[in-house]
Amino acid sequence: MHMNRYKQINKILLIAASVILFTSCEDWLELEPEDNVIQQEFWKSEQQVHSFTMGLYGKLMDEALSERLFYWSELRGDGLVLNNYITTNIYRILNSDITADNSIFKWDAFYSSINQCNILIEFAKKAVDEDVTFTEDELKKYEAEAYGLRALLYFYLVRSFGEVPLMLDAVVDDQVDFFIPKSSQADILAQIENDLDTARKYAVFDYDNLLYNKGRLTRYGVDAVMADYYLWTDQYEECLEVCDEIITSNRFGLVAGNEWLQEIFIDGNSNESIFELQFSVNKPNPFYDFFNESPGYFLASPYIMELYAGADVRGDSATWFGNAGVIYKYMALSSEEDMRRSSANYEANWIFYRYADLLLMKAEALNELGRGAEAVELVNRIQARAGASLTSADVTDDNEIRVMILMERRKELAYEGKRWFDVLRNAKRDNYAHKSILIEMIESYAPAELVDLVKSKYSDPLSHYFPIYYEELEVNYELEQNEYYLR
């Protein structure tokens, strides 16, 4: 990150930061603090801390960040084909042409959001001294959200790039050292775990407000991030523990199969939801151009459309629509007929974690611990909800069950920003003992003339992470390009 860029980030945060408030089930309002408020005038009351905390979620909805939640996992998966609105950067990644000049690899929006978390962590405590009604206990609840969101953002970065700069200090003046090198994966992962541990200690269990409970990081949202983290780092007993905290809370459940599309994706904030971004007409989801039929970027791949058999409620007219394969989860306005969102009402929420995802994470952990029968039972529960045929598996064959779980995640969580991370997590397990999972995915989608080339490229584990965008290297002399892209 270079000096000029951080000056720009600082200026945005100090002078025109968007501070978003949850004010109703439908609307977000923007407040703009005046100049030099971060250190001096702003941190005077709990209300100001609250407003700044809401701004953390607003930053997640910025187009430059939220689009990458989709790009960084789904473009290297097997679920997309190009529609009629083609951009060079997307085309190249879909064809495994991954180079450092592709702006999809820009991470500045992530670091801007991380910096906002750092600012709250460093300065919100000032309000306790100014506002006699604002207690240390209340402060820690706000800080827990910042720690949890910072961990989530770094979790995306480390899974996508492997090694990245680890910035934990607030950028509010020119005295901060902007030119820092990458940290190792081990150091980044350790910081993520530390942040999540802190967040878990103080996060709110219940805001007594549906929109807050679904749209802010509660203790259960932090637990969901932590379960995902534990799977990535092969800590299976720990994963089970946090999964069971969510399950035994009895606050979440699977929606009825016939309401799968309506309640989860059209209405949003369902009983199944653990944490999702609250888009609205005032802050629309930026994915309209992704999934609109004409013009649009993406359609469902034939591979995806062949996955769902029989009465599976997640197939045609749910995950996708019609022979063309319109990706329907985010376009649908009705589960009863073909009614689609327009650009004027593109309010579909982005779901980070939901209960079905959590159950499948638990199944994965169980299987890796040799408890295959319990894992299959959870997969069958997801299949039964969907009206799909139950899959049988040899409960003593952990590899067969591993593939079964991965397939069920493919069907249940298609286009929800999971696919590449799911495949890589399983492929790299046990020192890449399961690399065949990655190779089989490549064979399922790569053009015939490119299959051998792509397989050869992905045979090197260093290729599984993106390159650092070239502009970052030009302005930060401490950064080094990820090793694979130096060859």
KEZA-987720 format. One record per residue (C-alpha): residue in three letters; x, y, z negated. Coordinates in steps of 0.02 Angstrom, whole numbers, plus 50000, padded with zeros to 5 digits. Example, Ala and Ser with C-alpha at 12.3 -4.5 7.8 and 13.67 -1.06 7.14 Angstrom:
BEGIN
ALA506154977549610 SER506844994749643 
END
This chain:
BEGIN
MET500005000050000 HIS500785016550048 MET500815033549965 ASN499665042350087 ARG498385028750082 TYR498305028849894 LYS498175047649893 GLN496665045550005 ILE495935032249890 ASN496265043449740 LYS495415058249825 ILE493905047749867 LEU493775041249689 LEU494015058149607 ILE493025069349721 ALA491725059449815 ALA491585042249736 SER489905034249762 VAL489205029449594 ILE487725018049619 LEU486325015949492 PHE485075001749482 THR483505012349463 SER482135000649523 CYS481924983949606 GLU482084992249775 ASP483185007749767 TRP484965012549729 LEU485365030949698 GLU487065038649728 LEU487885050749606 GLU489475059949652 PRO490635065449511 GLU491505082149540 ASP493385085549559 ASN494615078949431 VAL493285069849331 ILE494175053249308 GLN495385058749172 GLN494615074849108 GLU492765078349123 PHE491935062149171 TRP492215050549024 LYS491095059348899 SER489655047448871 GLU489035029648888 GLN487895035449030 GLN489415040649130 VAL490275024049097 HIS488675015349149 SER488585025449309 PHE490395021749353 THR490105003249318 MET488655003149440 GLY489835010849566 LEU490904995249558 TYR489474985549637 GLY489174999249764 LYS490974997449821 LEU490704978949852 MET489324983449975 ASP490434994750080 GLU490514988150256 ALA492404986550260 LEU492334974850110 SER490694965450126 GLU491014960650307 ARG492634952250254 LEU491704941550128 PHE490984933350283 TYR492454934750403 TRP493794927450292 SER492884911150260 GLU491734908350408 LEU492784913350559 ARG493974898850530 GLY492564886750497 ASP491564876450619 GLY489874884950608 LEU489964899150733 VAL489954901850920 LEU490024918751004 ASN488424927251057 ASN488364941151187 TYR489174954951084 ILE491014950051088 THR492444958951001 THR494254954251035 ASN494714952550851 ILE493314940250816 TYR493614930550977 ARG495444928150935 ILE495154921250760 LEU493794909550821 ASN495104902850942 SER496434901550806 ASP497434915750881 ILE497934923550715 THR499164937950720 ALA499624952750610 ASP498864965850727 ASN497074960150693 SER496164973150588 ILE495034959850513 PHE496514956350399 LYS496504973850326 TRP496344972650139 ASP496254991050092 ALA494404990350045 PHE494804976449921 TYR496174986549841 SER495095002049834 SER493794991849740 ILE495124984149627 ASN495755001549588 GLN494015006749535 CYS494004991949414 ASN495714997349350 ILE495095015049322 LEU493635009349217 ILE494744997749114 GLU495995011649082 PHE494875026749053 ALA493145021248996 LYS493775019848817 LYS493895038948813 ALA491995039648807 VAL491955030548640 ASP492845045248560 GLU491665057748642 ASP489975049148620 VAL489595044148440 THR488205032548500 PHE489395022848613 THR490205008548517 GLU491734997948549 ASP490604982848570 GLU489624991548708 LEU491234997048792 LYS491874979148798 LYS490314973848891 TYR490664986549029 GLU492494981749032 ALA491994963549050 GLU491134967749214 ALA492684976649278 TYR493824962149228 GLY492644949549307 LEU492484959249470 ARG494364962149480 ALA494614943349459 LEU493354939649596 LEU494194951749717 TYR495914944549685 PHE495184927049704 TYR494654931549882 LEU496354939049918 VAL497394924549851 ARG496354911549944 SER496484921550105 PHE498294927750102 GLY499174916849975 GLU500304930449908 VAL499764948649887 PRO500274963749782 LEU499594962649606 MET499034980049554 LEU498384981749377 ASP498655000249345 ALA497405013749389 VAL497915024849534 VAL497425042549486 ASP498985052649524 ASP500575052149626 GLN501655045549485 VAL501125027549511 ASP502335016349606 PHE501355012249763 PHE502735002349846 ILE502664985549762 PRO503054968249831 LYS501934953249840 SER501674942749685 SER501724923949691 GLN500134913649702 ALA500504907049528 ASP500594924549454 ILE499014930349542 LEU498054914949488 ALA498664917049309 GLN498024935049310 ILE496344929449380 GLU496164916849240 ASN496664929649110 ASP495404942249177 LEU494024929249180 ASP494434923749002 THR494274941848946 ALA492654944149041 ARG491904928348968 LYS492214934348790 TYR491194950148809 ALA490034948448960 VAL488174950848931 PHE487094935348936 ASP485454944248972 TYR485094962249022 ASP483224959349002 ASN483064965849180 LEU482934954449333 LEU483894965949449 TYR485324967749324 ASN485344949149284 LYS485554944749468 GLY486514959949531 ARG487764962649390 LEU489054950449322 THR488274941949172 ARG489174928749071 TYR488404915949189 GLY489084925049342 VAL490814925249264 ASP490634906649227 ALA490194903449410 VAL491764912549468 MET492754902849340 ALA492054886049397 ASP492584890449575 TYR494304895649512 TYR494514879549412 LEU494104869149566 TRP495384878849668 THR496714875649535 ASP496234857349505 GLN495654860049325 TYR494174848349330 GLU493764846149145 GLU493754865049126 CYS492634866549280 LEU491384854549203 GLU491354864449042 VAL490874880949124 CYS489654872549243 ASP488774864749095 GLU488664881549007 ILE487624887749154 ILE486604871749170 THR486194870048985 SER485674888248972 ASN484064883049063 ARG484024900249145 PHE484244893849322 GLY483524880249430 LEU483254874449608 VAL481804882849695 ALA480504871449775 GLY481034864749944 ASN479614873150037 GLU480144889849964 TRP482004887850002 LEU482064901150138 GLN480744912850067 GLU481304914049886 ILE483184913049907 PHE483514922750066 ILE481984933250109 ASP481414938849937 GLY483104937349851 ASN483494936749665 SER482704919649649 ASN482754908249499 GLU484194899749589 SER485254915549600 ILE486724918049483 PHE487544933349563 GLU487114942649723 LEU487344959849802 GLN485764970349800 PHE485594978049973 SER484114989350010 VAL483435001550138 ASN484535014650055 LYS486055003150059 PRO485744990850202 ASN486694974850231 PRO487994978250368 PHE487744961250449 TYR486324965750566 ASP487464965850718 PHE488184949250664 PHE486564939550674 ASN485394949450787 GLU484964938850938 SER485324952051070 PRO486544959651059 GLY487384950250918 TYR489064943150870 PHE488654925450816 LEU487524910550844 ALA487494894050752 SER488664881250827 PRO487934865350903 TYR488844856050766 ILE487844864950631 MET486204862450723 GLU486514843650731 LEU486804841850543 TYR485004843050484 ALA483904828050517 GLY482074824250495 ALA481114834650369 ASP482624844150298 VAL481914861350256 ARG483614869450285 GLY483674865950472 ASP482764874250615 SER481784889850563 ALA482824891150404 THR484714890750422 TRP484504894050609 PHE483044897050725 GLY482644889550894 ASN483694882151033 ALA484774897551044 GLY485334895050864 VAL484974912250791 ILE485714912350615 TYR484074914650523 LYS484524915050338 TYR484894933550352 MET483674938150491 ALA482044930550428 LEU480604941150363 SER479404926550350 SER479564908050319 GLU477884905050403 GLU478234911950576 ASP479614919650680 MET479684937050604 ARG481394945150598 ARG482194959950513 SER482564975450612 SER484034987050587 ALA482844998250487 ASN482434984950357 TYR484024974550353 GLU484044971950165 ALA484544953650148 ASN485584951249990 TRP487294943249995 ILE487374928749874 PHE489034925549789 TYR488424910849683 ARG486824901249661 TYR486284885949564 ALA486424873549708 ASP488214879149736 LEU488564876849551 LEU487844859149550 LEU488924854449698 MET490464861749614 LYS490084850949464 ALA489884835849577 GLU491594839349652 ALA492404840349481 LEU491544824449424 ASN492164815049576 GLU493954820749551 LEU493824814149373 GLY493274797049433 ARG491454799249387 GLY490774795849560 ALA489044789649509 GLU488664805949419 ALA489304815849568 VAL488194806549690 GLU486694809349577 LEU486954828249588 VAL487154827749777 ASN485564817549792 ARG484664830449687 ILE485114843949815 GLN484604832549958 ALA482954828049876 ARG482514846349852 ALA482814849150038 GLY481734834350089 ALA483254826150169 SER483654807750169 LEU484704803150018 THR486484798450062 SER487164782549991 ALA488994780949946 ASP490154768749862 VAL490274776849690 THR492024769549667 ASP492694777449827 ASP493194795149780 ASN493664799749959 GLU491974794450027 ILE491094804749894 ARG492274819449925 VAL491744819650107 MET489924817750056 ILE490004832749940 LEU490884843250070 MET489554839050199 GLU488164843650079 ARG489004860250043 ARG489094862750231 LYS487214860650249 GLU486654869450092 LEU487834884350097 ALA488064887450283 TYR488554905650322 GLU488674910250138 GLY490554913450144 LYS491094896350081 ARG491654885350225 TRP493514888650250 PHE493824889550063 ASP492894873150037 VAL493884864250173 LEU495564871250119 ARG495244867549935 ASN494904849349974 ALA496274847550105 LYS497664854449993 ARG497184843849843 ASP498524831749782 ASN499884840149885 TYR498874839750045 ALA498444821450028 HIS496774825350113 LYS497394835450261 SER496284824550372 ILE494784834850311 LEU495524850250394 ILE496034840850551 GLU494304833350572 MET493504850550559 ILE494664857050695 GLU494214842450808 SER492374846250784 TYR492434864050850 ALA494044868450942 PRO493944868951133 ALA494644852951206 GLU496094861851287 LEU496594869551119 VAL496334855050999 ASP498134848851001 LEU498834866450985 VAL497694870950840 LYS498034854450751 SER499904857350770 LYS499734874950699 TYR498714869650548 SER499874855250510 ASP500954868350424 PRO500174873450257 LEU500904890950273 SER499744893850421 HIS498234891950309 TYR498414909850247 PHE498184925650348 PRO499604937150397 ILE499784954050314 TYR499084967450428 TYR500534975850518 GLU500134993550458 GLU500414988250278 LEU502154982050322 GLU502574998150412 VAL502205009250263 ASN502674998250115 TYR504514993650127 GLU504324981449980 LEU503114970350073 GLU503684955250172 GLN502634946550301 ASN501944929550253 GLU503244916850303 TYR502304907750439 TYR502104923650541 LEU503964927550540 ARG504344913050656 
END
